[in-house]
């Protein structure tokens, strides 16, 4: 009789463990699809933006400076601000481009 009670308790425990594993897999899946995947997509878009920069594009830097690209080099760009004022910054400082109006 004691043996049959222990066998029943062990079976219920394994079933609870399966539900716990399923719950953790679900939590990790939700975390991946709502946190990690969108961040990777955003990083990919930013990298693509930086590789497609060309002379004449209107850009905004992470500091909020609006300027036109004067020259593009491997890791830096030179921006033309106003009346011939030029500023050299890292490519990674470009936040976004502005569509020509």
N, C-alpha and C positions, 0 to 999 in steps of 0.2 A: 504494500500500500504506500509506504513512504517513497519507494522508487517511482511509482506512477505519478506522484505529486511533483517530484523533482523533474521528471521528464516533461510534464506539462508546463512547468515554470520555465524550463530551458527553451521550449518551443516558442512561448510567448515573448521571451527576451530576444530571440533572434529576429522575430517579426518586428519588434520595436526598433531593433538595430537597423533593419532594412529601411524602415520609414525615416529614421534619422539620417542615414546615408543619402536617401533620395532628397530629403529636405536640404542638406548641405550642398548637394549637386545643383539643386534649384537656386539656392542663394548665390552660389558662384556663377551660375549661368546668367542670372539677372544682373549681377555686378559686372560681368563681362560686357553684356549687351547695352547696359545703360551708362557705364563709366569708361571702360577701357577702349572699346571699339570706336565710339565717337571721338575720343581724344586722338587715336591713331589716324582717323580720317582727317581731322583738322590739321595734324602735323603734316600729313601727305599733301594736303592742299596748300599749306604755307610753303613747303619745299618747292612745289611746282610753281607757285607764284614767284619765288625768288629766282628760279632758273629761267623764267620767261621774261625777266625784266629787260627792257631795251631803251635806248636813247629816245628821249621825247615823252616817255610815259609820265603821267601825273601820279605822284605817290604821296602817302601820308606815313610819317615815321611813327614809331612807338611813343615818341615824345610829343606828337601832335603837330609836327612841322609839315606844312603842305609845300611841295616843291616839284620841279620838273627834273627828270634825270638828264644830266649833262654827259656823263661817261659811265660805262659799266666795265668793271674789271673783275678778276676772279673772286675776290672776297670783299671788295669795297665798291662803292658807287660814289660819284660826285653829283651832288644836287645843285641846281641853279635856283636860288630863292627869288630874288627880286633885284632888278637893275644890275645884273652881273655879279651878285654875291654868290660865291660857290662854297659848298660845304661837303666835306668827304666823310662818309659814314660807312659802317659795316653793312653788308647786304641784309644781315639778320635784323637790322634796325627798321626795316621797311615793314609796316603793318598791313597796308593794303594799297591797291591802286584805285584811282578815281577815273571813272569813265568820262571821256571827252564830251563836253556839252555841245 
